[in-house]
């Protein structure tokens, strides 16, 4: 009979993490095809619900499409989702979005969001970063105003515009500040 101490158990667990992480790295899987299909469906839905976003997409340097982000919290909360970066209507990279927060909160929701990179500099900065966090340079196009959203001077001056839509669940608001986007291999 083997007797594990807390220290040996912790060491064994930490030693196994790289092996377990490699099991889910997605090499040889069809994860990219699944994400691309969800991205196509999300974009179609967004263009149908908010026709002004077609013009916004046409003027952007690229779009990060997150088809499904799940967010939950009870005092401590977090969110996670996977999506694709599209440049000239082609997928160039896959990303995950993750956030954690603490505060007065309860509930869960799911939503989709699209980040429009309105300048080449904003897109380049996003792609070069090892992990990009949404912050002060992010402007929101509120979902109930999305139908009249146009890529005019107001929106084209913002480096990154977020459109959040399709919320389902019981939780107030969906913000992206503090969300970290990281390149992944699906």
Buried (B, 14 or more C-beta within 10 A) or exposed (E): EEEEEEEEEEEEEEEEEEEEEEEEEEEEEEBBEEBBEBBBEBBEBBEEEBBBBBBBBEBBBBBBBBBBBEBBBEEEBEBBBBBBBBBEEEBEBBBBBBBEBEEEBEEBBBBBBBBBBBBEEBBEBBBEEEEBBBEEEBBBBEBEEBEEBBBEEEBBEBBBBBBBBBBEEEBEEBBBEEBBBBBBEB
